[in-house]
Amino acid sequence: MTRLEIIRKTSVAYKEILSKIETRRATWKNDTRNMLLEQLNEVQREVNLNWYVDTDNYLENREVIFLSFNSSPSGIKTVLHDEQQHETDFRHYVKKGGALLYSQLSDSRVYVTIQYPEILELKDCGEPKYLDSFEPEELTADIILHHVQEFLEEMINWEQNVRDIPGFRVITN
């Protein structure tokens, strides 16, 4: 086989990949997106937690649909003393989110990840946990419910496992 014949054969494979990406995008827009939103909204309505469903569609064909916890008090606060007025004030730290994300990436497969909560300035959320990737037509209501269960189990583990370094920091002027 000549080099040109190999290039012709490879170009056919390339065109097939481009066609598959377009098919995935159409399936996402016409079916998968709505099914995801319906299923996650049903979970949000039926399970009484401080969470919501939303989308990030800032980039076409790179949409993200997610189930996320609202920001909430972390229960941690800094005590601030005003020695001149003999008063005490507090700075409360906020725990942001924790989310289950369905992302449509460049190849238009659906990537599922968990983003851990974050307490700004105290506890970094760390790297997201990758769960799986799917062809858009492979995603089912049962798979989504399994992901929500896995997400909640990860949030339980995050809440009860200390990842902070114990100790304190002395601030000097």
Secondary structure as UniProt FT lines:
FT   HELIX           3..27
FT   HELIX           28..32
FT   HELIX           33..46
FT   STRAND          51..56
FT   TURN            60..61
FT   STRAND          64..69
FT   STRAND          72..82
FT   TURN            83..86
FT   STRAND          87..96
FT   STRAND          99..104
FT   TURN            106..107
FT   STRAND          110..115
FT   STRAND          118..119
FT   TURN            120..122
FT   STRAND          129..134
FT   HELIX           136..138
FT   HELIX           141..160
//
